[in-house]
Amino acid sequence: MNYKILVALLTLAACTSKSPNENPEPRQFVDLAGLDSTIRPGDNFFMHVNGKWYNSVEIDADQVGVGSYSFLNIPQKKLLESILTEVSATQHPKGSIEQKVGDFYASGMDTTAINSRGADPIKPILTRIQDIQNLRDLQKFITSELGRNNQSVVSLRISPDDQNSTINIIHLSQTGLGLPDRDYYFKSDSSSLSIQNAYKNYLSTLFTLTGSSSTEAEQAANSVYNLEKSLAESHKTRIERRIVKENYHKVALNDLNQKHENIGWKDILGELKLTTDSLDIRQPAYYDKLNSLLGSQPLNDWKTYLKAHALTSYANFLSSDFEKASFEYNKAVSGQSKPLTRAQQMVQQVDQQLGFDLGQLYVKRYFDENAKQKVLDLVNNLQKAFEQRINKLDWMSDSTKTQAKEKLYAITKKIGYPDKWREYPVEIERDAYFENVLQLKKDEAKYQFNKLGKTPDKTEWGTTPSTVTAYYNPSLNEIVFPAGILQYPYFDPNADDAINYGGIGMVIGHELTHAFDDQGAQFDKEGNLKNWWTKADYEKFKDKTQLLIDRYDTFTVLDSVPVKGAMTIGENTADNGGIYIAYDAFKLTQQGQDTTRIDGFTPDQRFCYSIARIWRVKTRDEYMRTYVNTNSHSPAMWRVNGPLMNFEPFYAAYGIQPGDANYRAPEERIKIW
């Protein structure tokens, strides 16, 4: 582990009553030791800023990467571990937050008890599958697993109707696969083949651990894989799923039930007590294929499939043999060479299943309440800057500009943590880990199902407060910045404006722009899938986004793996818009008007530096190969270099000239927002 990260981590873990933003000494916000002056800013600004750090830092064996953004969750989880270690060490009143998170953590840490049970906890589930005699029995099992928030062949969620955001409806999405993406079933390159084989070996191991012979287990694994491959043929690609209107199909329940008699939608929804007369089936081709395969494939093949998906769903809650099998498959996908410590695995599990209880404890210990108002001020300033940019657009008509500005100012801002905390009405026992997991899974399903037919709760959060992330939700027209991201390198109350606007300001601008990316632009200010553009303006917008798609298609990672411009267009649009909006907002501040150098850098240079610093990330090659094929974000290097190619203040700040690798002529600098 990098020494500086280790020191920061130990400092934070020791200061249990302080915010991560509070520092006993002034921080030097430019990491001079990490800069690589041998790399010209115009050739590769990401490596110019981060090169020495990148070439010297080591990725811990139990991680797939190191650095900022999602990997800043690594030190975050150390903070959460310190909380859980503390609260699990003593008794607390039954039903209290401390009792639930502490006892759940303790139950998962008792590996002696978990290992002594072996496969016993899952045997009743496997027996239920084995007892299936017909499609009706199979349907009942699928339904019962939906009630435990396990979605094998049916992916069902409750959220706002795309065309009427005032009510929550059922949405059905394609699912049913075990590999990371449908394309993995049809690729024949060496990397994909190794992942396919690792997955089959994983399934075979799970069957062996539950009593099958090696020959039986291998046959079962191949049967499951072949059935999944048949389902994968019906899946839309990630790029196809970006076209929102083509992934919304509201149909009458009666009609769907008649069309899919082998699935039996009325029976499934009836047993789940989900009352509705219509629903949205996002990818109809998948459910058409599922209905057909349920009628054509032998029942025993489906039973084998359900056993496999039950085992993969619950493997990490069983004995160490199951965990090891799960990790071996994950290693092939991510390159991670060593499992997380048991404590860190349990931190993740508590955060996933009791995240808002744990979030309350995190906020009390580590969140700087002053940050909430300061970040809100930044958001308001960026909205003003965005409005000014909309006013100056030369490709958009006045009528569309009016609609865009109305949507911009209708955005709900959520910062730090929820005003209303989610509650978990479950009983957690200190000596029953698997049963605790089941109780929490049932509670999650019940919590989600209870939303059906109701007005969306605009106070609800879709991420836990301790997570280092941010998001925009088009259905609610909201932006969310959890407490976890409101720390350095994104935000520090002691930093100058150049650092903060290039950090959290860039993130805010990015999320605001998502309201106007290829998907967000299709929703109006109320969160409805409704056109608010003139036809001519929307065609110009699509032409500009195509320029970004074509540009990012030319970027590569690992020397030869191309970035998928069409799959990443939403995030790339947000990066390219966010940088300009953040910069314009920075220029509205007093420090933004100043020219005083700090650490030898001008304010504009520090702003650009901060952009590169917040995406300081290094990952394993295996992880990056999967990332490029499955993630809607471009790799970190191109989240820096890509937008800066189009960012004119960068050219002035660093004297970028023709001949520099990332130089683009003025007419080639792509601007949308």
N, C-alpha and C positions, 0 to 999 in steps of 0.2 A: 504493500500500500504506500502511496506517495506520502512523504513525511509531513508535508503541510496539511494534507487532508487528515492525517492521523492526529496531529496536534489540535486542529480545529474540532475534530470529533471528540477527543478527550476533554477539551475545554467545555464543550456544550454539555456533555454527559455529566460533568461535575457540577454544573451550575443549574440545579434543578428549579430554581425560582426565577431564572432569568430568561428573557427571550433570546433566540439565536442571533437576533440583530444587535444585541447589546455587547459591546466590546470594551474591555478594560483599557485598551490603548487605541489610538487612532489607526485605522486601517489604511494601508497604501493600496488604493483601488486598482492600480495598474501593476500587474505581475511582471516586473521587469525581467525576472529570472526565467519566466516562461516564454518570453519573446524570442524569436529567431530572426536576427537581423540579416542573416545570409539569404533569406527568402524575401523577395521584393513584395511590397504590399499589393502591387498591381498584378502579380503573377499568381499569388495564392494568399489572400489575406487571412484565411482561417489558419494556415500554417505559419504565417508571419507572426500572428499574435500568440498562437498556441504551440508552435513547433517544438521548442525545447521541452516543454511539459509533455507533449504527445510522445516524443521519442524517448523520454526517460521514465514516464509513469508505467507502472505494472498493473495489470488487471488481476485482482485477487482470484484465486482458483475457484472460489465459490460464486463468482460473478461473471456476467457476460460483457460487462463494460465498466467504465469509470468516467467520472466527470460531472457535468452539470445536467440540468433538466431531469429526465426520469432517473438518472443515476445519482442525482442528489437525494433521491429517496433512500439510498444506502445509509448515509449518516442519519437521515430522518428516522429510519427503523432502529438505529441504535438508541435514539432518544426514546422511542416507544418501548424498546426492550427495557430501558431503565425504569420506566413507569410500571410496566407489567411485572418486573422482578420485585419492585417495591410493594405493589398492591397484592400480589399473590403470596407474599410472605406472612401476611397476617389475616385474621378473620374480620369480616365486615358484615353488617346487617343483611339478612337474606333479602334479595331483590334489589339491593343498592347497585349503583353502577360499578363501584369498586368490587363488590362480591361477584358480579357476573363476569366482568373482564378478568378478574384475578383468578377465579375458579376455572373459567374456561381455559385460560392460559396454563394453569397448573395441571388440568386434566390432560392437556396435550403434551405437557412436558414429562408426564409419567410414562416413559417409554417401556419400563419394565412391565407395567400392567397392560399396555397396548400390545407388546410383543407376546405376552402370555396368552392373549386371546387369539392370536394368529388371524385366520380367515373367518373365525366364528361370527363376528358381527354382521358380515355380509351374506352368510349362508341362508338366512330366511328369505332374502331378496332373490338369491339364485334358485332357491327351491320354488318360489312363486313362479319364476320364469319356466322352470322345468315342468311345472304342473299345467302350463298353458296347453289347452286342447284344441282351440279353434281361434279364429280371428277375433271373436268377441272377447275371449279371455286375454288375447294379446292387447286389444284395445284398452281393456280395464287396467292392465299393467302399465301401459304408456300413460294413462290418465293418472294413476297413483304416483308415478314418478314426476309428472308435471306438478302435482301437489307437493312434491319435495324440491321443487325448483330444479329438477334434472330434465333437460330437454334433449332427448336422443334423436327421434325422428320427427318431432314436432317442436318448433320454436315459436312460443306464444308469449307476447308481451302486451301490456296495457299502457297506452300513451295517447296523447291528443290525436284526434282525427286530422289528417293533413289538410282536409278541406273545411273543417269546422273545429278550430282549436279550442272551442269552449267546452268540449266534451271528450272524455277518454273512451277509446274503443279498443277492440282486439286487433292486433296486427300479427299475421303469420309470416314467418320468414324461412328461407331455405336453411337447412341444417343437415345433420345425419352423417357428417364426415369425421374422421379421426386425424387426418393429416392437416397441416396448417391452412391449406387452400385447395380448391378443386383442381388447379393446374398441376399440383404435385402428383396426381394420379396418372397424368398423361405425358409427363416429361421423361426423357431417357438419358439425360446427362448424368455424369457420375455422382454429382452432389445430390441430385434428386433421387437417384437409385439407392444411394446409401441411406437416405431418410426413409424411403419406402421399406427397405429391408429392416431398418431399426424399428419401424412401427410394427411390422409383422412379428419380429422377434419379441417385442414388448407384449403384444397380444398373446403370443404363444407362451411366454413366461407366466402371464396372469392365469391362463387356463391350467398350466402345470401346477401353479401354487394352489389351485382349488380342486386338485384331484385328477386331472386328465393325464393320460400317458403322453410322452413326448410326441408320438405319432399322432394321437388324437388332437393334441394342442396345436400342432403345425397345420393339420387339416382345418381345424376350427379357425385359426388365424387367417388362412387363405380364403376361407368361405366369407368371413367378415370383410376382408379387404375387397374381394370381388363384388360383394353387395354394395359396399360404399362406392366403389368405382362406377357402378351402374347409376347410383344416385348422383354422383358427381357430374355425370354427363348432362344432367338437367340443370345444373347450377349456372347462374349468371356469373360472369367474371366480376372482379372488383370494379373494373372500369365501367362495365354495363350497369352496375348498381348505383353509379353516381348520377344517373339520369333519373331524377326524383319522380317525375310524372309517369315514367315507364315502370316504376316500382311501387305503384299505388293502384290497387284494384279493389274497390269496395263492392262486395257482392252480398246478395241475400243469403242468409244461413240455409234456408230451405233449398235453394238452388245448389249451393255448394254441397250440401248433404246428399242430394240426389246424384250429383256428379261424382262424388267420392264415397261410394257406398262401402268400400273396403276400409276406409278410415273411420267413418261414422262420426261426423262432427257433432251432431246433436247429442249423441250419447256422451261423448267426451266432455262437451261444455256443460251438459246437464249434471254429470257427476261432479264436476268442479264448481257447480252452482254459479256458473257464469251465464247470466240471462241477457240475450241480445237477439236481434232479428237480422243483423248484418255485421260484417267484419271486413277488414282489409287483408287480402292475401297478396303479399308483396311480390312474390315470385311464383306465379301459378304453375309454371312448368315443373317445378320441383314436386309439388303436391300431386300433380297429375301423374308424374312418374312413380311417386311413392304409392299412390292408390293402385297403379298397374302392377307394381312389384309385389305388393301385399297379396294380390290375387294370383300372381304367376309363380312366385318363388316358394319353394317348400317351407312349410311352417317351421320345421326344425332349423332351417337356415336363419329364419328370423329369431328364433329362440337363442341361437348361438350369437347372433348379432346383439341382441338385447343383453345377454350375459357379458359380452365384451364391453359394451358401453356402460353397464352398471359397474364393472370392475375398474374401468378407467376413471369413472366419476368418483369412485370411493377409494381408490388405491392409496392416496396420500393420507387417508384417515385410518389405515390398517397397519399391520406390523411392518417392521423394517424391510422384510423381503419384498413387499409390495412397493414400498417407497423406493427401494433400490431399483426395481424394474422401471418405475416411472422416471427416475432420474436418468437411467441409461438411455432411454428414448429421448429425453429432453437434451441430453448431451449431444446427440447426433444433430439435433435441430439448432442448438444455440452455441455449441462449443464449450459450454461451461464444464470444467473438468472436475469440480468438487462440489458436493451438495452444500447448501446452506447449513449453518448450525441449526440444531433443533430449535433453539431459542428464536432464531430469525425466521424459521419456517412458521413458528407459532405466532410471531408478531404479524406476519402476513395474514395468517388465518383469522386472528382476532380482528384485524383491520377490515378484512373482507366480510366477516359475519357479525361483528359488533362494533363496526367502525365509528358510529356516531357516539356511542358510549365512550370508546377510547378517545375519540376526538375531543370530547369535553375535558378529559383529564389532560390531554396534550395542550389545549388552548389555555387552561388555567396555569400550566407550568411554563409554557414557552412563548406564547403569543404576545407581542407588543401591541397593546390596544391603540397606541398612538398611530401605528402603521395603518390601521383601518381608515382613519380620516385622511391621512396623507395620500394613500393610494386612491381614495375616492376623489381627492382633488386632482390627481393626475388623470383619472378617467374623465372627469369633467373637462379638463383642459384638452385632452385628446379629442373629445367630441367636438369641441369648438374648432380645433384644427381640421378635423375631418369635414365639418360643415364648410369651412373655407375652401378646402380642396374640391368638394363637390361643386361649389359655386363657380370655380375656375375651370371645370372640365370643358374641353372644347369639342368633345364628341357626344355629349348628352344634351338633350333638349330641356327647356325650362320645366315642362310639365313633369318629366321623369325626375328631374332634380328635386322638385317639390316633394314627390313621393319618397325619394331616397332620404331626404332630410327628416321627414316625418318618422320614417322607420328608425333612423339613427337616434332620435331623441326619445323614441318609445322603448328603447332597450332597457331592460331591468338590470341593475348592477348588484351583484352579490359579492361581498368581500369578507374574507377571514373565515367566517363560520356562520351557520344558519341562525336566524332569529328564533326559530322554533326547532328544538332538537327532536329527532326521531326517537321513539321509545321501542324497546324490545320486550314484549310481555311473555317472557319464557323463563322457565326454571333451569338454572345451570347447576349441575352437580360436579363436585370436585373429582369424582372417581369414575366418570362415565363419558369419556371423550367422544366415542362414536355416536352415542345417543345425544350428546350435546349438539354435535354437528347436524344430526337429523332434525332436532327440535328447531334449530336456527334456520335450516333450509325450509322447513315447513312454514315457519313464521315469515320468511322472505316471500314465499309464494303467496301466502295469505295477504300479506301487506300489498303486494302488487295487484292481486286479483280484486282486492277491495276498491281499487280505483275505477273499475269498470262503470261506465255510465255517469260518472261524476265530473264536475268541473275540475280541471287540472289545478293542483295545489302549487301556486307560484312561489311558496316559501320553501318548497322541497329542493334539496340539493342532490345532484347526481354523482358526487364524489365526496370522500371524507375530508375533513378539514386539514389533516396532517399531510395529505398527498401533495407532492410537488407537481402540479399540473395547472391548467386553466382550460376553459372550454366555452364555446358558444352553442346555444341550443336554439335552432330555428323555430321549433314549434312553440316555444315560450318567448322567443325573442329576448334572450337573456345572456349576459356574460357573467362568468363565475371565476373568482380568483381565491382559492383556498389559502388558509394561513400558511400552509407548507411552502408555497412559492414566494411568500412575502419575506424573503431573506436574501442575503448576498449569495450569488452574484446578480440576482434579479432586482433586489431592493435593499437599501440600507438607509435608515434615516440620517446617518452621518455622511452619506456620500454627496458629492456635488451633483447638480442636475444632469450634467452630461452622462454620468454613469447610470443614474436612475432612469433617465428617459431612454437611453440605449439598452437598458435592462428591462425592468418591468414595463416601461413605456412602450417598448417594442412589442412585448407580449400583449399589452392592452390593445395597441393598434392592430396587432394580428387578429385578436378575437373580434374586435369591432369590424374588421374587414370581412370576417367570415359571414357576417350578415349580408354581404354583397359578393360572395364568391360564386362559383358555378352552381352550387346547390342553394346557398342562402339567398341568392338573388331571386330564386323562384318563390320565396315566401314573402308575404306582406308584413306590415308592422304588427298585425295581430297574430302572426304565426300560421297563417293559412297559405296553402299552396295555391297562389293566385297571381296572375300576371298584373304587375303594376307599371310595366314598361311600355313605351311606344314600340311598335314593331321595328322601326328603323334603329332605335337606340339599342334594342336587345341584340340585333344582328351585329352592330358595331362592338358590343360587349363580347359576343361570342368570337368575333374575329380577333380581338385583343387577347382573349384567353387562349386561343389557338396558337398565337405567337409564343406565349409562355410554354405551352405544351411542347411545341417544336424545339424551343430553346433547351428545356430540361431533358428532352430526349437525347441531346448531344452530350450530357454529362455522364460520366462513368465512375464506378467505385471498384476497388479491388482490380484495377487495371482494365477490366473487360466487362463488368456487369453494368448494364445501362440503368439509369434512373427511368422510371416509367412516368413520363410527363402527364399522360392522361389520367393515371391513377392518383397522382399527387397534385393535380391542378388546384384543388381547393386550398391546400396548405401553402402551395407556392404563391397563389394569388394573395393569400393572407400575409405571407412573409414580405412580398413586394409592396403591398399596400401599407402594411404595418410600419415599415421602416420610414416611409415618407411622412406618415401621420405622426409618428413619434418625434421625428425631427422637426416638423412644423410646430408641434406643441412645445418642444424644447425651446424653439426660437421665440416663443411667446413669454418665456421666463426672463428674469433679469440676468441670470447667469448665461442664458442662451444668447444674449446680446453682447456679452463680455468677450474679451479676447485674451484674458489672463491665462497663462500656461500653468498647469499643475503637473508635477513630475516631468516637466519638459514637453508636455503635450498640449495642443490647443484644445478648446472645448469641442470642436468638431471632430478632432482626432480621437478624443476620449469617448465621444458618442459612438464612433465607428468601432473603436476598441471594445466597448461594452457589448456591442452586437456580437462580435466574434467570441467574447468571453462567455456569454450566456449559453452558447452552443458548444462549449468546450467538452468534447466527448471522444472517447476512444473505445472501440468495441472489438470483439472477436470476429474473425472473418466468417465463421459459420453463422453467427448471429446476423451479421450484415447481409449475407446472402438471403436469409429468410426475411429480414427486414425489408429489403428492396422489393421482394415479391409480395409482401403482405401488408406493409404499412403505408398509410396515406401521406406520411411526411417524407420529404427528401432527407437523405443522410445529412448529418450535421455540417459537413464541409460545404455542401451546396445550399444549406440554409443561410450560410454566410456569404459565400462567393457569388451565388446566383443573384440575390437581390442587390448586392453591391455593384454588380455589373451595370445595373440600371439606375443607380443612385448617384446623381450628379454631385451632391456635396462631397461624396467620397473621392471623386476625381480631383476636386479642388483641394481637399484636406491633405491628400497624400501625393498630389502631383502625378496622377496616373496618366501615362502617355501611350500613344500608338506604339505597338511592339510589345507591350506588357501582355501577358497571356490572357488576362481577364478584361482587357480593354475592349470596349465596344464603341463604335462611332456614335455620335449623338443621335442619328436617325435609327440606330439599332437598339437604343435603350428603351426597353418596353415599360410603359406606364399604363396602368388601368385606373387605379384610384389615386 
